[in-house]
Amino acid sequence: MSAPIALFDVKAQQALIREDLDRRIAAVLDSGRFINGPEVAELEEKLAAFAGCAHAVGVSSGTDALQIAMMAEGVGPGDAVFLPAFTYTATAEVPLVLGATPVFVDVEAETFNIDIADLERRIAAVKKDGRLKPRAVVGVDLFGLPADWTAIEAICAREGMFALDDAAQAFGATLGNRRLGCWAHATALSFYPTKTLGAYGDGGALLTNDPDRAELYRSLRTHGEGKTRYAVERTGMNGRLDTIQATILLAKLALFDGELAQRKRLGAAYDAALAGRVGVQATPPGAENAYGLYTIRLADAAARSRVQAALTEQKIGSGIYYPKPLHHQPAYAAHHAGCIAGGPAPLPVSEALCDQVLSLPMHPYMSEADATRAAGVVLAAL
Ligand SMILES: *Cc1c(COP(=O)(O)O)cnc(C)c1O
């Protein structure tokens, strides 16, 4: 029996930077500056430089990054926020928390990302319906692959809408030689431990080139405070990134380029073994996948169960992201049904993908031989 291969490994990296981590954490403990320590600002500078954008604002999670970005635009009741039906729940939860209405858009079977033609149709339908104001598009770079930001930005410019990049799974990806982070009006990152850049707890950031938005984000993450403390200028929230997570991320940033390169090699090894036999996530011209996950598409739910059982048998990890499209989730179904009079158009690709997709082991501390072996087990079980 060969060695197990985990879907994620959030510990292997620690051995490489353990001394630096221990030293950094001890320094924060000694300083006592657990909130707003200088490490937060240092991380923000490095994140902005890495992404090639003007401003980075550390926040408490990817979900809070999305929320702060939408609060800054004043998104609320009467607003339609367009987002893919095939994504993590947080993308849809935030507009609802703010009283706005998510309008689910179908995705492409090849890239798993938002379908631009369907986005256009749904914007037109919301305008015709007349009850909601098209207000924002949240593009998700699913599994690490950039969405079609050229098209999303053009639509948002034409319609006067806010373009928000949910890059929670895709930090490190590029599109047309620009890193994600400088596309869209703002980009939300998550540092959840299994993301491409993960903390040892919750964390997130907002990236933007707009100085006014950056200033608003800083205010909103600290209860809407103004220039002086306890001058509350707007309704905000407690959405800060804590100092220990910031210093952990600084230690991890030293490894990030090498990790992204390994993720790319693993993606290429999987593609070489699997393309043509199963559906692999297609990379559009000019895009580079950060491979937060490596996800294949099988013929149907039965084929997926068979393949997943074969992987489990060989102690190879796998995961289903996502088993249910968001418009079928009990919490969202009624909002979905009511977003347009008479009910919105169906979302057939999102529904089909939920029966077909399977994510294979993907983390920078596995080898290309591991990827090839996992791919071999998939092929043998087809
Ligand atoms: C992880 C994730 C989020 C939320 O990030 P948290 O840090 O867990 O709050 C949002 N959107 C997508 C697409 C995600 O994968």
The ligand as an ORCA input file, in Angstrom:
! r2SCAN-3c Opt
* xyz 0 1
  C     -13.338     30.825      1.894
  C     -14.223     31.640      1.055
  C     -14.863     32.785      1.531
  C     -14.885     33.173      2.975
  O     -13.656     33.308      3.585
  P     -13.556     33.162      5.189
  O     -12.177     33.668      5.476
  O     -13.729     31.722      5.500
  O     -14.601     34.008      5.775
  C     -15.606     33.555      0.654
  N     -15.729     33.210     -0.636
  C     -15.141     32.107     -1.136
  C     -15.309     31.808     -2.583
  C     -14.399     31.276     -0.311
  O     -13.840     30.170     -0.814
*
